[in-house]
Amino acid sequence: MATVVITGGSGFLGSHLCDRLIKEGMNVVCIDNLLTGSLDNIQHLFGNPKFRFIHHDVTNFIHVAGDVDYILHFASPASPIDYHQLPIQTLKVGSLGTHKALGLAKEKGARFLLASTSEVYGDPLMHPQKEDYWGNVNPVGPRGVYDEAKRFAEALTMAYQRYHNIDTRIVRIFNTFGPRMRLKDGRAIPAFFSQALNNEPITVFGDGSQTRSFIYIDDEVEGIYRLLLSDEKEPVNIGNPEEIPVRQIAEEIIEITNSKSKIIYEPLPIDDPQVRQPDITKARRVLGWEPKVARNEGLIKTMEYFKSKIKG
């Protein structure tokens, strides 16, 4: 029975991966310092013999007793509101945290999967974004703390693969949504739901014509799981190639919530990408994967979760 360590395992994505890997029969060790994660996301797993939680900051030495087969490094603030408030911590977990997690992989002889991001492409000059695109990132802008932390993490992961012969995988995650996101997360979909469910004005930055490609959590987890078990050692985009304007997602959320909210427009943040769309040719070819959940279906499931949190 395989044992997997998930750093950042009490976060949005990490907690869903805990669920999936336990369902696949694996023992899961969740490591999190709860900086942006929440015990609420994994509360249902306490008492499960296949699950263990370690409260720990992975920028410090990581010790896990016994054999480890897989390490998934998902620890990091992941929304603009978080990494603007926690810039140093974001840089440290991308650098020191990745180094410590790779060190654990080296010690245990474990396969290592890095959670990277579409933000390594910055405000892209190639559209859609393919894995061989090097990106257009402002290293000294306010978003640089996250973008460059992930770019460094990718470089460090590849260095461990080449120099120490560590078996590594890199997933570039695009805009993912679903239950367990925080209402005050700061990302578009939870922000729009929070405002719409309270009949407050919905804040869209810029004129709303900038595009994103939203993928439901179940599809994202399926892609990550397939990559973990694959032989692919180079980065792979896991995202939804269906690109829509941000203004449209706000309108859709107003409609499904039957909200009285109106859209208001605020200035665009510095270095906010104008376009974002994954080329998933590689994921289709090497993983046999593509997203299955329709956006409207995913939004309804997400709405029900947020309603329960507001009532709670």
DALIN-V520079 format. One record per residue. PHI is phi as a letter, one per 30 degrees, with the letter a starting at -180 (NA if undefined). Layout:
PHI
PHI
This chain:
NA
d
c
b
c
c
d
i
d
c
d
e
d
e
d
d
d
e
e
d
d
d
d
d
j
c
d
c
c
c
c
a
c
i
d
b
d
b
d
e
d
b
e
d
c
d
j
d
d
d
b
b
c
b
d
a
c
d
d
c
e
c
c
b
d
i
d
b
c
b
b
c
c
c
d
l
e
b
c
e
d
d
d
d
d
b
d
d
d
d
d
d
d
d
c
d
d
d
d
d
d
d
d
d
d
d
d
c
i
c
d
c
b
c
d
c
a
d
d
d
d
i
c
d
c
c
b
d
c
c
d
d
d
d
j
b
c
d
d
c
d
d
d
d
d
d
e
d
d
d
d
d
e
d
d
d
d
d
d
d
d
d
d
c
i
d
d
b
b
b
c
c
c
c
e
c
b
l
e
i
d
d
e
c
d
j
d
e
d
d
d
d
d
e
d
d
d
c
h
c
e
c
c
c
d
i
c
i
d
d
c
b
b
c
b
d
e
d
d
d
d
d
d
d
d
d
d
e
c
d
c
d
c
c
e
b
d
b
a
c
d
d
c
b
d
d
e
d
d
d
d
d
d
e
d
d
c
h
d
c
d
c
d
c
c
b
e
d
d
d
i
d
d
d
b
a
a
d
d
c
e
d
d
d
d
c
c
i
c
a
d
c
d
d
e
d
d
d
d
d
d
d
e
d
d
d
e
d
d
d
d
d
